[in-house]
Amino acid sequence: MTETATSMRVEAVAVDGPLPGAALRSLTIGLTAFLTVVDLFATQAILPSLTRHYNVTPAAMGFAVNASTMGMAVAGLVIGVLSPHIQRQRGILVSLVLLAVPTALLAVAPNLTIFTLLRVAQGLCMASAFALTLAYLGEQCSVADAGGAFAAYITGNVASNLIGRLVSAAVADWFGLASTFYFFALLNLAGAMLVYATIKRVQPMHAMPVAQSPLQVMIAQWRDPALRAAFAVGFCILFAFIGTFTFVNFVLVRPPLSLGRMDLGFVYFVFLPSVVTTLLAGNIAARFGTRRALWGALAVTGVGLPLLLTPQLAAVLAGMVLVGVGTFFAQAVATGFVGQAARENRGVASGTYLACYFLGGLVGSAALGQLFDRFGWTACVAGVATALAGAAWLTARLVVTPSAASPASPAR
């Protein structure tokens, strides 16, 4: 997002105050991401317990838990449109403070309908903070540093999947389900305090000419073949991720694996390798190109799928590692590509991408939940494989036109 604010200097740092180096900058960016989306998947580690608590089917509970993606899809579009007019620090700060409200109320949700609506509300707040932070990083980082900044932010997302699930399982096991949601509400408020302390108070860079409406901008971006393909790739990535890491929980607690609640939390150390590999996404995409990096990530994910169908815990865990590494890496590469391909109106492009990404999660939860309930885990994994194949096909279209390409365009 630039054009009408060319007098503003684009800095290579994304946080306020003197920093000793890129490592601390990346740590701050990653921690902000962690505290923004830690609620998104933490509930999956207690999914079987929630299913018993509300006495519903796995598909029904899986849809309710993942209903946050519905709110995130809506908020992604809305924030994308309003992004040029929202002061970044204030918008992120308000979003995280408001996020603590539905998070705490989940502890006393009387039925599945209320639970679902509160998850939607969580999604609205999380996506608002997420989209505004991505837009902020796109504006305040140089082209050379943008890939690393986006990778650090997605790495924080990865860490939230690992630590969030582990903590939710531990808190639920020790103090009960209700305490889990109160604890995560406190984490939301901690995120707000971090943003207040680190995010610069800068005005948004108005990317749209006065004569161009947000709707016109969005339509123009959908007409761009590369951006359109990137939006669809995002849809497929979370479709596959949700299908794997929602319903594998039920496989893990059933015979022959038969894991307990705390054991299920420890399983999510499978995300630990992703914390490392996702940090490398920016550099790898810059060196080998977006398409090659994405194809490699999708291939790694695909290799993990057959392992999920075996009756041995070690093989299933190895498959989960590969799926986690591949999908998170692909998400980091695709997010960085959108930030570079949309040299104008990055807030709108990031919002649209996130809307498609989270819509893919919602559709994946609903469609793959039905496959799981009716036909079993093998059919669910087959649905995941189909989504990955679609993403691989779409990746071939991630070619930036010369007029839109940045000097460091990774799309090769």
C-alpha positions as CSV (number, residue, x, y, z in Angstrom):
1,M,0.0,0.0,0.0
2,T,1.8,3.1,-1.1
3,E,1.1,5.4,-4.0
4,T,-0.7,8.3,-2.2
5,A,1.7,8.3,0.7
6,T,5.0,8.3,-1.1
7,S,6.4,10.9,1.3
8,M,6.3,8.3,4.1
9,R,9.5,6.4,4.4
10,V,9.1,2.6,4.3
11,E,11.3,1.2,7.1
12,A,12.7,-2.2,7.3
13,V,11.6,-2.6,10.9
14,A,8.0,-3.4,11.9
15,V,8.1,-2.5,15.6
16,D,8.8,0.8,17.4
17,G,11.9,1.5,19.4
18,P,15.6,0.5,18.9
19,L,16.2,-3.2,18.3
20,P,19.6,-4.9,18.3
21,G,18.8,-6.9,15.2
22,A,16.6,-8.9,12.9
23,A,16.2,-11.7,15.4
24,L,14.5,-9.6,18.0
25,R,12.3,-8.0,15.3
26,S,11.2,-11.4,14.1
27,L,10.6,-12.6,17.7
28,T,8.3,-9.6,18.3
29,I,6.4,-10.1,15.0
30,G,6.0,-13.8,15.8
31,L,4.8,-13.2,19.3
32,T,2.2,-10.7,18.1
33,A,1.0,-13.4,15.7
34,F,1.0,-16.0,18.4
35,L,-1.2,-13.9,20.7
36,T,-3.5,-12.9,17.9
37,V,-4.5,-16.4,16.7
38,V,-3.7,-18.6,19.7
39,D,-7.5,-19.2,20.1
40,L,-8.0,-20.4,16.6
41,F,-6.9,-24.0,16.9
42,A,-6.3,-24.4,20.6
43,T,-9.8,-25.9,21.1
44,Q,-8.9,-28.8,18.7
45,A,-6.8,-30.4,21.4
46,I,-9.9,-30.7,23.6
47,L,-12.3,-31.5,20.7
48,P,-13.2,-35.0,22.0
49,S,-13.9,-33.6,25.4
50,L,-16.1,-30.8,24.0
51,T,-17.9,-33.4,21.9
52,R,-18.8,-35.4,25.0
53,H,-19.6,-32.2,27.0
54,Y,-22.2,-31.1,24.4
55,N,-23.2,-34.7,23.5
56,V,-23.0,-34.1,19.7
57,T,-21.3,-35.9,16.8
58,P,-17.7,-35.2,15.7
59,A,-18.8,-33.4,12.6
60,A,-21.2,-31.1,14.6
61,M,-18.5,-30.3,17.1
62,G,-15.8,-29.9,14.5
63,F,-18.0,-27.4,12.6
64,A,-18.8,-25.5,15.8
65,V,-15.1,-25.3,16.8
66,N,-14.1,-24.2,13.3
67,A,-16.9,-21.7,13.0
68,S,-14.3,-19.1,13.9
69,T,-13.2,-19.4,10.3
70,M,-16.6,-18.0,9.2
71,G,-16.0,-14.9,11.2
72,M,-12.4,-14.6,9.9
73,A,-13.6,-14.9,6.3
74,V,-16.1,-12.1,6.8
75,A,-13.7,-9.9,8.7
76,G,-11.0,-10.4,6.2
77,L,-13.2,-9.0,3.4
78,V,-14.5,-6.1,5.6
79,I,-11.1,-5.1,6.9
80,G,-9.7,-5.4,3.4
81,V,-12.2,-2.8,2.2
82,L,-11.8,-0.5,5.2
83,S,-8.1,-1.0,5.7
84,P,-6.9,2.2,4.0
85,H,-8.9,4.2,6.5
86,I,-8.0,2.3,9.8
87,Q,-5.1,3.5,12.0
88,R,-3.1,0.3,12.3
89,Q,-2.2,0.3,16.0
90,R,-5.6,1.3,17.2
91,G,-7.4,-1.2,15.0
92,I,-5.2,-4.1,16.1
93,L,-5.4,-3.1,19.7
94,V,-9.2,-2.8,19.8
95,S,-9.6,-6.1,17.9
96,L,-7.5,-8.0,20.5
97,V,-9.2,-6.4,23.5
98,L,-12.6,-7.3,22.1
99,L,-11.4,-10.8,21.3
100,A,-11.1,-11.5,25.0
101,V,-14.9,-11.1,25.5
102,P,-16.2,-14.0,23.4
103,T,-13.2,-16.1,24.5
104,A,-14.2,-15.7,28.2
105,L,-17.9,-16.3,27.4
106,L,-17.1,-19.7,25.8
107,A,-16.5,-20.9,29.3
108,V,-20.2,-20.6,30.1
109,A,-21.8,-21.3,26.7
110,P,-24.9,-23.3,27.5
111,N,-25.4,-25.1,24.2
112,L,-23.7,-25.7,20.9
113,T,-25.5,-22.9,19.1
114,I,-24.2,-20.3,21.5
115,F,-20.8,-21.9,21.4
116,T,-20.8,-21.6,17.6
117,L,-21.8,-18.0,17.6
118,L,-19.1,-17.1,20.1
119,R,-16.5,-18.8,17.9
120,V,-17.7,-16.7,14.9
121,A,-17.3,-13.6,17.1
122,Q,-13.8,-14.8,18.0
123,G,-13.0,-15.1,14.3
124,L,-14.2,-11.6,13.5
125,C,-11.8,-10.2,16.1
126,M,-8.9,-12.4,15.2
127,A,-9.1,-11.8,11.5
128,S,-9.3,-8.0,12.0
129,A,-6.1,-8.0,14.0
130,F,-4.5,-10.5,11.6
131,A,-5.3,-8.6,8.4
132,L,-4.3,-5.2,9.8
133,T,-1.0,-6.6,11.0
134,L,-0.3,-8.1,7.6
135,A,-1.1,-4.8,5.9
136,Y,1.1,-2.9,8.5
137,L,4.0,-5.2,7.7
138,G,3.5,-4.8,4.0
139,E,3.7,-1.0,4.4
140,Q,6.5,-0.7,6.9
141,C,8.9,-3.4,5.7
142,S,11.2,-2.9,2.7
143,V,10.8,-5.3,-0.2
144,A,13.9,-7.1,0.9
145,D,12.7,-7.6,4.4
146,A,9.0,-8.3,3.6
147,G,9.5,-12.1,3.0
148,G,11.2,-12.5,6.4
149,A,8.6,-10.4,8.2
150,F,5.7,-12.4,6.7
151,A,7.5,-15.7,7.5
152,A,8.0,-14.6,11.1
153,Y,4.3,-13.7,11.4
154,I,3.3,-17.1,10.0
155,T,5.8,-18.8,12.3
156,G,4.0,-17.2,15.2
157,N,0.9,-18.7,13.8
158,V,2.6,-22.1,13.8
159,A,3.7,-21.7,17.4
160,S,0.2,-20.9,18.4
161,N,-0.9,-24.2,17.0
162,L,1.7,-26.1,19.0
163,I,1.6,-24.2,22.3
164,G,-2.1,-23.3,22.2
165,R,-3.1,-26.9,21.8
166,L,-0.7,-28.1,24.4
167,V,-1.7,-25.5,26.9
168,S,-5.4,-26.0,26.3
169,A,-5.1,-29.7,26.9
170,A,-3.1,-29.1,30.1
171,V,-5.4,-26.5,31.5
172,A,-8.5,-28.5,30.7
173,D,-6.9,-31.6,32.3
174,W,-5.9,-29.8,35.5
175,F,-8.6,-27.2,36.0
176,G,-11.5,-28.2,33.7
177,L,-12.8,-27.0,30.3
178,A,-14.1,-23.6,31.5
179,S,-10.7,-22.6,32.9
180,T,-9.2,-23.1,29.4
181,F,-11.2,-20.3,27.9
182,Y,-10.6,-17.9,30.8
183,F,-6.8,-18.5,30.4
184,F,-6.9,-17.8,26.7
185,A,-8.9,-14.6,27.3
186,L,-5.9,-13.4,29.4
187,L,-3.6,-14.2,26.5
188,N,-5.7,-12.1,24.2
189,L,-5.3,-9.1,26.6
190,A,-1.5,-9.8,26.7
191,G,-1.5,-9.5,23.0
192,A,-3.2,-6.2,23.2
193,M,-0.6,-4.9,25.6
194,L,2.2,-6.1,23.3
195,V,0.7,-4.3,20.3
196,Y,0.4,-1.1,22.4
197,A,4.0,-1.3,23.3
198,T,5.5,-2.2,19.9
199,I,3.4,-1.2,16.9
200,K,4.1,2.2,15.6
201,R,1.3,4.8,15.6
202,V,1.3,5.4,11.9
203,Q,-1.6,6.3,9.6
204,P,-2.5,3.8,6.9
205,M,-1.0,4.3,3.5
206,H,-4.0,5.1,1.3
207,A,-3.4,2.8,-1.7
208,M,-6.6,3.6,-3.6
209,P,-7.0,6.6,-5.9
210,V,-9.8,8.8,-4.8
211,A,-11.9,7.9,-7.9
212,Q,-11.6,4.2,-7.2
213,S,-14.0,2.5,-4.7
214,P,-13.0,-0.5,-2.6
215,L,-15.3,-2.7,-4.6
216,Q,-13.6,-1.6,-7.8
217,V,-10.2,-2.4,-6.3
218,M,-11.4,-5.9,-5.2
219,I,-12.9,-6.6,-8.6
220,A,-9.6,-5.5,-10.3
221,Q,-7.6,-7.8,-8.1
222,W,-9.9,-10.8,-8.8
223,R,-9.3,-10.1,-12.5
224,D,-5.6,-10.5,-12.0
225,P,-4.9,-14.2,-12.8
226,A,-2.0,-14.5,-10.4
227,L,-3.8,-13.0,-7.4
228,R,-7.0,-15.0,-8.2
229,A,-4.9,-18.2,-8.2
230,A,-3.2,-17.2,-4.9
231,F,-6.6,-16.6,-3.3
232,A,-7.7,-20.1,-4.4
233,V,-4.4,-21.7,-3.2
234,G,-5.1,-20.2,0.2
235,F,-8.6,-21.7,0.2
236,C,-7.1,-25.2,-0.5
237,I,-4.3,-24.9,2.1
238,L,-6.6,-24.4,5.1
239,F,-9.2,-26.8,3.6
240,A,-6.4,-29.5,3.8
241,F,-5.1,-28.3,7.2
242,I,-8.5,-28.3,8.8
243,G,-9.4,-31.7,7.4
244,T,-6.3,-33.2,8.8
245,F,-5.9,-31.6,12.2
246,T,-9.6,-31.5,13.2
247,F,-10.6,-35.1,12.6
248,V,-7.3,-36.8,13.3
249,N,-8.1,-36.0,17.0
250,F,-10.9,-38.5,16.9
251,V,-8.6,-41.1,15.3
252,L,-6.0,-40.6,18.0
253,V,-8.4,-41.1,20.9
254,R,-10.1,-44.2,19.4
255,P,-8.6,-47.8,19.3
256,P,-6.0,-48.8,18.4
257,L,-4.2,-45.6,19.4
258,S,-6.5,-44.7,22.4
259,L,-4.7,-41.6,23.6
260,G,-5.8,-39.7,26.7
261,R,-6.6,-35.9,26.8
262,M,-3.2,-34.9,28.1
263,D,-1.5,-37.3,25.7
264,L,-3.5,-35.7,22.9
265,G,-2.0,-32.3,23.9
266,F,1.5,-33.6,23.7
267,V,0.9,-35.0,20.2
268,Y,0.9,-31.5,18.9
269,F,4.7,-31.2,19.4
270,V,4.4,-32.4,15.8
271,F,4.2,-28.7,15.0
272,L,7.7,-28.0,16.4
273,P,9.5,-28.6,13.1
274,S,7.1,-26.2,11.4
275,V,8.3,-23.4,13.6
276,V,11.8,-23.8,12.1
277,T,10.9,-24.6,8.5
278,T,8.3,-21.8,8.2
279,L,11.0,-19.2,9.2
280,L,12.9,-20.3,6.1
281,A,10.0,-19.8,3.7
282,G,10.8,-16.2,2.7
283,N,14.4,-17.0,1.8
284,I,13.6,-20.2,0.0
285,A,10.8,-18.5,-2.0
286,A,13.2,-15.7,-2.9
287,R,15.9,-18.1,-4.0
288,F,13.8,-20.7,-5.9
289,G,10.6,-18.8,-6.7
290,T,7.1,-19.0,-5.3
291,R,5.9,-21.8,-7.5
292,R,8.8,-24.2,-6.8
293,A,8.6,-23.4,-3.1
294,L,4.8,-24.1,-3.1
295,W,5.1,-27.3,-5.1
296,G,7.8,-28.5,-2.7
297,A,5.6,-27.7,0.3
298,L,2.5,-29.4,-1.2
299,A,4.6,-32.5,-2.1
300,V,5.8,-32.8,1.5
301,T,2.2,-32.5,2.7
302,G,1.1,-35.2,0.2
303,V,3.8,-37.6,1.4
304,G,2.5,-37.3,4.9
305,L,-1.1,-38.3,4.0
306,P,-0.7,-42.1,3.6
307,L,1.1,-42.2,7.0
308,L,-2.1,-40.9,8.7
309,L,-3.9,-44.1,7.7
310,T,-1.6,-46.5,9.5
311,P,-2.5,-48.1,12.9
312,Q,1.0,-47.2,14.3
313,L,1.2,-44.0,16.4
314,A,4.8,-43.3,15.3
315,A,3.7,-43.3,11.6
316,V,0.7,-41.2,12.3
317,L,2.8,-38.6,14.1
318,A,5.3,-38.6,11.3
319,G,2.5,-37.9,8.9
320,M,1.2,-35.1,11.0
321,V,4.7,-33.5,11.1
322,L,4.9,-33.6,7.3
323,V,1.4,-32.2,6.8
324,G,2.1,-29.4,9.4
325,V,5.5,-28.5,7.8
326,G,4.0,-28.5,4.3
327,T,0.8,-26.5,4.9
328,F,2.4,-23.9,7.1
329,F,5.3,-23.4,4.7
330,A,2.8,-23.1,1.8
331,Q,0.8,-20.6,3.8
332,A,3.9,-18.4,4.4
333,V,4.9,-18.5,0.8
334,A,1.4,-17.7,-0.5
335,T,1.0,-14.9,1.9
336,G,4.3,-13.3,0.9
337,F,3.4,-13.7,-2.7
338,V,0.1,-11.8,-2.3
339,G,2.0,-9.0,-0.5
340,Q,4.4,-8.7,-3.4
341,A,2.0,-9.3,-6.3
342,A,-0.4,-6.7,-5.1
343,R,2.0,-3.7,-5.1
344,E,-1.1,-1.4,-4.8
345,N,-3.9,-1.9,-2.3
346,R,-2.2,-4.5,-0.2
347,G,-4.7,-4.2,2.6
348,V,-7.5,-5.2,0.2
349,A,-5.4,-8.0,-1.3
350,S,-4.4,-9.3,2.2
351,G,-8.0,-9.2,3.4
352,T,-9.3,-11.0,0.3
353,Y,-6.6,-13.6,0.6
354,L,-7.4,-14.2,4.3
355,A,-11.2,-14.3,3.5
356,C,-10.6,-17.1,1.0
357,Y,-8.1,-18.9,3.3
358,F,-10.5,-19.0,6.2
359,L,-13.5,-19.8,4.0
360,G,-11.5,-22.8,2.9
361,G,-11.2,-23.8,6.5
362,L,-15.0,-23.5,7.0
363,V,-15.8,-25.5,3.9
364,G,-13.2,-28.1,4.8
365,S,-14.6,-28.5,8.2
366,A,-18.2,-29.0,6.9
367,A,-17.4,-31.2,3.9
368,L,-14.7,-33.3,5.4
369,G,-16.7,-33.7,8.6
370,Q,-19.5,-35.3,6.6
371,L,-17.0,-37.6,4.9
372,F,-15.6,-38.5,8.3
373,D,-18.9,-39.2,9.9
374,R,-20.3,-41.2,6.9
375,F,-17.4,-42.9,5.3
376,G,-14.5,-42.8,7.8
377,W,-11.0,-41.4,8.1
378,T,-9.8,-42.8,4.8
379,A,-12.4,-40.8,2.9
380,C,-11.5,-37.7,4.9
381,V,-7.8,-38.0,4.0
382,A,-8.8,-38.6,0.3
383,G,-10.7,-35.2,0.5
384,V,-7.5,-33.6,1.8
385,A,-5.5,-35.1,-1.0
386,T,-8.0,-33.6,-3.5
387,A,-7.5,-30.1,-2.1
388,L,-3.7,-30.5,-2.3
389,A,-4.0,-31.5,-5.9
390,G,-6.1,-28.5,-6.6
391,A,-3.6,-26.2,-4.9
392,A,-0.7,-27.7,-7.0
393,W,-2.6,-27.1,-10.2
394,L,-3.4,-23.5,-9.2
395,T,0.2,-22.8,-8.3
396,A,1.2,-23.0,-12.0
397,R,-0.7,-19.8,-12.4
398,L,1.2,-17.8,-9.9
399,V,3.1,-15.7,-12.4
400,V,3.4,-12.0,-11.8
401,T,3.1,-9.8,-14.9
402,P,6.2,-7.6,-15.5
403,S,4.2,-4.4,-14.7
404,A,3.2,-5.8,-11.3
405,A,6.3,-7.7,-10.4
406,S,8.6,-6.3,-7.8
407,P,12.4,-6.4,-8.3
408,A,12.6,-9.4,-6.0
409,S,9.5,-11.2,-7.3
410,P,9.8,-14.9,-6.4
411,A,7.2,-16.2,-8.8
412,R,9.2,-18.4,-11.1
